Amino acid sequence: MSEFLKSLGISSPAGTGWITVIFTFVVAWAVTWRFIPWVRRFALEVGWADQPNARRLNKEPLPNAGGLAIFAGVIAALVIAAVLRPVLAESVLLQMLAILLGGAILVLVGFIDDQFGLPPVFRFGVQILVALLLVAVGIRFHAAFGTAIDPLLSTVLTVVWIVGITNAINLMDGVDGLAGGISYITAMSLLAVSAQFTYWASATLVLAALAGAALGFLRHNFHPSKIIMGDAGAYFFGYTLAATALLGSLKLTTVFSLIPTALFLLLPILDVTRVFVGRLLRGKNPMSTPGKDHLHHLLLARGFSQSRTTLILWAVTLILNMLAMAVQGLSPRVILVTAVGTAVLLAFTVWRKLRSSWQEGRSAMEPRAGD
């Protein structure tokens, strides 16, 4: 595998090798995939589920503890990889542990909010604290538009970025498979970039584990979903992606230093910005209870099914990530291999459910005997 990737012009990740990266991905995928059914059964027994209401699309109680399985898959993969090949430098290990500690805190807060509800002020306060944790270990904005920025401004921008992306991914989690697919595609794209640059070494294994866990979760989450990630999973995906994106691209000192990172996560950014501004213009509180004014709601209102809505927004995300990789300076060959590999794994994961949905739709359209 390593030789094949080298023949395509894809270099071995700094601080580790492709075998370790692929192993981490597979372990995270396998643990999450196998752990989800157990979590689902237990969640239904104890009542960890979203009940149907006017805003939600589910028609019956839907387990919302998928974030626990996602987090377990990531941690298991990283622990096993670290034991088998302890090659990370202290500085790299510190950054990885800071990301995982912040992610663990948000998983806990998100899970409590899913089951019992927490005040928005408390949730935002915790998100700010875990963003400051990243700043403390050097994961922050270093430059903006070619100019080194003041430490205070750097801290403010980093907090806004982390809190914003964390909540943007959470707000995209309104249709089966959407947030998980966006997280998977973005993690795979960031992984391709991290493998090319030595200063992004601390992100590589985290992104491999995150992508594997997202793919394992999607096997159970694509429409019709058997379980959802809840705030716990969405917060973890958003926070980890935002943190790992900061590790590399914002250390560049060109006029385009802000653009690549925003492109990787542009769809969630555009969605939350459009909703925020739209509510302000209508005289509504932009931080009010989520409504049906997100991009996926607009597609559903135009008659698209949940599956088609998810596929459309996955495709947009993949295109934007290809553009982001190009801006980062990756070769067309690397971009193509990453995009095709990402799409093939995604299609293989959801193919059976797609086929079942299409067969059910075709059966419903066929005239019945006696009609």
NURO-500823 format. One line per field, with one value per residue (C-alpha): residue in three letters; y, z, x. Coordinates in steps of 0.25 Angstrom, whole numbers, plus 5000, padded with zeros to 4 digits. Example, Ala and Ser with C-alpha at 12.3 -4.5 7.8 and 13.67 -1.06 7.14 Angstrom:
aa: c(ALA	SER)
yy: c(4982	4996)
zz: c(5031	5029)
xx: c(5049	5055)
//
This chain:
aa: c(MET	SER	GLU	PHE	LEU	LYS	SER	LEU	GLY	ILE	SER	SER	PRO	ALA	GLY	THR	GLY	TRP	ILE	THR	VAL	ILE	PHE	THR	PHE	VAL	VAL	ALA	TRP	ALA	VAL	THR	TRP	ARG	PHE	ILE	PRO	TRP	VAL	ARG	ARG	PHE	ALA	LEU	GLU	VAL	GLY	TRP	ALA	ASP	GLN	PRO	ASN	ALA	ARG	ARG	LEU	ASN	LYS	GLU	PRO	LEU	PRO	ASN	ALA	GLY	GLY	LEU	ALA	ILE	PHE	ALA	GLY	VAL	ILE	ALA	ALA	LEU	VAL	ILE	ALA	ALA	VAL	LEU	ARG	PRO	VAL	LEU	ALA	GLU	SER	VAL	LEU	LEU	GLN	MET	LEU	ALA	ILE	LEU	LEU	GLY	GLY	ALA	ILE	LEU	VAL	LEU	VAL	GLY	PHE	ILE	ASP	ASP	GLN	PHE	GLY	LEU	PRO	PRO	VAL	PHE	ARG	PHE	GLY	VAL	GLN	ILE	LEU	VAL	ALA	LEU	LEU	LEU	VAL	ALA	VAL	GLY	ILE	ARG	PHE	HIS	ALA	ALA	PHE	GLY	THR	ALA	ILE	ASP	PRO	LEU	LEU	SER	THR	VAL	LEU	THR	VAL	VAL	TRP	ILE	VAL	GLY	ILE	THR	ASN	ALA	ILE	ASN	LEU	MET	ASP	GLY	VAL	ASP	GLY	LEU	ALA	GLY	GLY	ILE	SER	TYR	ILE	THR	ALA	MET	SER	LEU	LEU	ALA	VAL	SER	ALA	GLN	PHE	THR	TYR	TRP	ALA	SER	ALA	THR	LEU	VAL	LEU	ALA	ALA	LEU	ALA	GLY	ALA	ALA	LEU	GLY	PHE	LEU	ARG	HIS	ASN	PHE	HIS	PRO	SER	LYS	ILE	ILE	MET	GLY	ASP	ALA	GLY	ALA	TYR	PHE	PHE	GLY	TYR	THR	LEU	ALA	ALA	THR	ALA	LEU	LEU	GLY	SER	LEU	LYS	LEU	THR	THR	VAL	PHE	SER	LEU	ILE	PRO	THR	ALA	LEU	PHE	LEU	LEU	LEU	PRO	ILE	LEU	ASP	VAL	THR	ARG	VAL	PHE	VAL	GLY	ARG	LEU	LEU	ARG	GLY	LYS	ASN	PRO	MET	SER	THR	PRO	GLY	LYS	ASP	HIS	LEU	HIS	HIS	LEU	LEU	LEU	ALA	ARG	GLY	PHE	SER	GLN	SER	ARG	THR	THR	LEU	ILE	LEU	TRP	ALA	VAL	THR	LEU	ILE	LEU	ASN	MET	LEU	ALA	MET	ALA	VAL	GLN	GLY	LEU	SER	PRO	ARG	VAL	ILE	LEU	VAL	THR	ALA	VAL	GLY	THR	ALA	VAL	LEU	LEU	ALA	PHE	THR	VAL	TRP	ARG	LYS	LEU	ARG	SER	SER	TRP	GLN	GLU	GLY	ARG	SER	ALA	MET	GLU	PRO	ARG	ALA	GLY	ASP)
yy: c(5000	5010	5007	5009	5022	5027	5023	5033	5044	5043	5044	5037	5045	5051	5044	5032	5023	5020	5006	5013	5023	5012	5003	5015	5017	5003	5001	5014	5009	4995	4999	5009	5000	4989	4997	5005	4993	4991	5006	5006	4995	5001	5015	5010	5002	5014	5025	5032	5036	5048	5048	5052	5066	5077	5081	5067	5058	5044	5038	5029	5030	5030	5027	5039	5033	5031	5041	5031	5020	5030	5035	5021	5017	5029	5027	5012	5014	5025	5017	5004	5012	5019	5006	4998	5010	5021	5030	5044	5055	5061	5074	5066	5057	5069	5075	5062	5060	5075	5072	5059	5065	5077	5067	5058	5070	5074	5059	5059	5073	5069	5056	5062	5073	5062	5055	5066	5079	5090	5105	5111	5120	5108	5101	5113	5115	5101	5103	5115	5108	5097	5106	5113	5100	5099	5113	5109	5098	5107	5102	5116	5126	5131	5140	5147	5152	5151	5158	5153	5156	5161	5150	5155	5156	5142	5137	5144	5139	5125	5124	5129	5119	5107	5111	5115	5102	5093	5099	5099	5084	5082	5091	5083	5070	5071	5060	5046	5044	5059	5063	5050	5050	5064	5061	5049	5056	5068	5059	5051	5064	5069	5056	5057	5071	5067	5056	5065	5075	5073	5084	5076	5063	5064	5064	5052	5040	5048	5051	5036	5032	5043	5039	5024	5026	5035	5024	5013	5022	5025	5010	5012	5027	5028	5029	5022	5024	5014	5024	5039	5045	5055	5068	5059	5054	5067	5075	5065	5065	5080	5083	5073	5077	5092	5089	5080	5090	5101	5092	5095	5104	5117	5116	5120	5135	5138	5147	5134	5129	5129	5123	5109	5106	5113	5105	5091	5095	5105	5098	5098	5112	5117	5110	5116	5130	5130	5126	5136	5147	5143	5143	5156	5162	5156	5162	5149	5144	5137	5129	5124	5110	5104	5105	5099	5110	5102	5097	5083	5089	5097	5084	5076	5087	5086	5072	5065	5052	5051	5042	5052	5064	5057	5053	5067	5073	5062	5065	5080	5077	5068	5079	5090	5081	5078	5093	5095	5084	5091	5104	5097	5093	5078	5072	5069	5054	5054	5062	5052	5040	5046	5050	5037	5028	5037	5035	5020	5017	5026	5019	5005	5009	5014	5006	4995	5006	5014	5001	4998	5012	5012	4998	5003	5015	5007	4997	5009	5014	5001	4999	4989	4978	4983	4997)
zz: c(5000	5004	4990	4983	4989	4987	4972	4972	4977	4991	5002	5015	5026	5035	5049	5044	5032	5023	5030	5043	5038	5030	5043	5051	5041	5041	5056	5058	5047	5052	5067	5064	5054	5064	5076	5070	5071	5086	5089	5081	5089	5102	5099	5095	5109	5117	5109	5102	5090	5083	5083	5071	5070	5060	5057	5057	5045	5052	5054	5066	5078	5071	5080	5081	5088	5075	5079	5090	5080	5071	5082	5087	5073	5072	5085	5083	5070	5075	5088	5080	5069	5080	5087	5075	5069	5079	5069	5073	5078	5092	5085	5075	5086	5095	5084	5081	5096	5097	5085	5091	5104	5099	5090	5102	5110	5099	5097	5112	5111	5099	5104	5117	5108	5099	5111	5121	5114	5118	5117	5104	5113	5120	5107	5100	5113	5112	5097	5100	5111	5102	5091	5101	5104	5089	5090	5102	5094	5082	5073	5069	5058	5055	5043	5036	5022	5022	5035	5049	5058	5072	5083	5088	5074	5071	5084	5080	5066	5070	5080	5070	5060	5069	5075	5062	5055	5067	5066	5051	5050	5061	5053	5040	5048	5043	5033	5034	5030	5027	5038	5039	5024	5024	5035	5028	5015	5022	5031	5019	5011	5023	5025	5011	5013	5027	5020	5011	5022	5034	5042	5042	5047	5060	5052	5044	5053	5059	5046	5041	5054	5052	5038	5041	5052	5044	5033	5043	5049	5035	5033	5043	5041	5027	5024	5030	5042	5053	5063	5062	5068	5077	5082	5087	5074	5066	5076	5076	5061	5059	5070	5065	5051	5055	5063	5053	5042	5051	5052	5038	5028	5037	5040	5025	5023	5010	5007	5005	5019	5023	5011	5011	5025	5022	5009	5016	5025	5016	5015	5030	5030	5019	5026	5040	5034	5025	5036	5046	5037	5032	5046	5049	5036	5040	5054	5061	5071	5063	5076	5077	5077	5063	5053	5039	5031	5029	5015	5017	5021	5008	5000	5007	5005	4990	4990	4991	5000	5012	5004	4992	5001	5008	4995	4989	5001	5002	4987	4990	5002	4994	4982	4993	4999	4986	4984	4998	4995	4982	4989	4999	4988	4986	4972	4964	4965	4980	4980	4970	4978	4991	4985	4978	4990	4999	4990	4987	5002	5005	4993	4998	5012	5009	4996	5002	5009	4996	4988	4999	4998	4983	4983	4993	4985	4972	4978	4984	4970	4963	4962	4971	4966	4966	4964)
xx: c(5000	5011	5018	5005	5003	5017	5015	5003	5012	5006	5017	5018	5012	5022	5025	5018	5015	5003	5002	5000	4990	4982	4982	4977	4966	4961	4961	4953	4943	4942	4940	4930	4922	4922	4919	4907	4897	4900	4899	4886	4880	4884	4880	4866	4865	4869	4862	4873	4865	4860	4845	4837	4832	4829	4843	4849	4848	4847	4834	4837	4848	4862	4874	4883	4895	4903	4914	4918	4922	4929	4937	4940	4945	4954	4960	4962	4969	4978	4982	4985	4993	5001	5004	5008	5016	5020	5027	5021	5029	5026	5021	5012	5007	5003	4995	4988	4984	4979	4970	4965	4963	4955	4947	4944	4939	4930	4925	4921	4914	4907	4902	4897	4890	4884	4878	4874	4876	4886	4885	4891	4900	4907	4909	4916	4924	4930	4932	4940	4948	4952	4956	4965	4971	4976	4982	4990	4997	4999	4988	4983	4983	4997	4995	4984	4985	5000	5002	5006	4995	4994	4993	4980	4974	4979	4972	4959	4959	4963	4951	4941	4946	4946	4932	4926	4930	4926	4912	4912	4914	4903	4893	4896	4891	4877	4876	4880	4895	4898	4907	4914	4917	4922	4931	4936	4939	4946	4954	4959	4963	4970	4977	4982	4988	4994	5001	5009	5014	5023	5016	5003	5008	5000	4987	4990	4986	4974	4969	4970	4963	4952	4950	4949	4939	4930	4930	4926	4915	4909	4906	4896	4892	4889	4874	4866	4875	4875	4883	4888	4900	4893	4900	4911	4916	4913	4921	4933	4933	4932	4942	4953	4952	4953	4965	4972	4970	4977	4989	4994	4988	4988	5003	5004	5008	5002	4990	4982	4985	4971	4964	4968	4963	4950	4948	4949	4938	4931	4917	4915	4920	4911	4899	4900	4904	4892	4882	4888	4887	4874	4868	4874	4867	4854	4855	4857	4867	4878	4881	4867	4862	4866	4856	4854	4863	4875	4880	4875	4862	4861	4864	4854	4843	4846	4842	4856	4856	4865	4874	4875	4877	4889	4895	4894	4901	4911	4915	4916	4925	4934	4935	4939	4949	4955	4956	4962	4973	4977	4978	4987	4996	4993	4996	4984	4987	4987	4974	4968	4972	4967	4953	4951	4956	4947	4935	4937	4937	4925	4917	4921	4916	4902	4900	4891	4882	4881	4877	4867	4861	4860	4854	4843	4841	4839	4830	4821	4820	4816	4801	4795	4785	4771	4775)
//
